[in-house]
Amino acid sequence: MEEIMYQMLVQDQQINHDFQLRVQADTCLVYEGIFEEYGYDTDDFLYSLEYYLADPARFEKIMEKVGDRLDKEASIVRAEVDLIQWRENLLRIYNTQPDTSRRPLPRVRPVDTLLLRFGDDSLRVVTPWDSLLLVPQDSLLFVSVRDSL
C-alpha cells in the first residue's frame, strides 16, 4: 500500500505541473496503471484504503513513510539542480571574455638614481628600463624624476 500511495502522489505532481496533462488526465485511468502494476484494480485499492482508514494510526504510519521518501527524493533533486546551476555558472564565467578596455596601463616606476655613461663622442643616460627604450647612441636622453634634475 505504501508503494502505491507513493506512486499515486508522484503521478499527481507530474499531472499538476504539466497543464496539457492536467486538462487531459482522468485520474481514475491514470491510477489504473499503477494499480495493475501491483496486481490491484480500482475496487481492490478502494477496499484496502477503507481498511487502512478504519485504523488511522496505521494509515498515518504509511503516509509518514511516503512523506519521508518524497522528502528524501526532493532533497536529492534539489542537490542535482544546484550542481547543474553551479556548473552552468562556472561555464558562463569561463566562457566570458575579459574586458580589456578597462585594464589599467602599466605603471612606470620612478627611480631616484640615473647612471650617466660616456662614450667616444656622446653622453648616454642608462635607466633600469633601458632595454625598453630605443635611444640612438649619439643622442642625449633626459629623464626627469620627481625631486631631481
HELIX and SHEET records of a PDB file:
HELIX    1   1 GLU A    2  HIS A   17  1                                  16    
HELIX    2   2 PHE A   19  GLN A   24  1                                   6    
HELIX    3   3 THR A   27  GLU A   37  1                                  11    
HELIX    4   4 THR A   42  ALA A   54  1                                  13    
HELIX    5   5 PRO A   56  ASN A   95  1                                  40    
HELIX    6   6 THR A  100  ARG A  102  5                                   3    
HELIX    7   7 ASP A  130  LEU A  132  5                                   3    
SHEET    1   A 2 LEU A 115  PHE A 118  0                                        
SHEET    2   A 2 LEU A 123  VAL A 126 -1                                        
END                                                                             
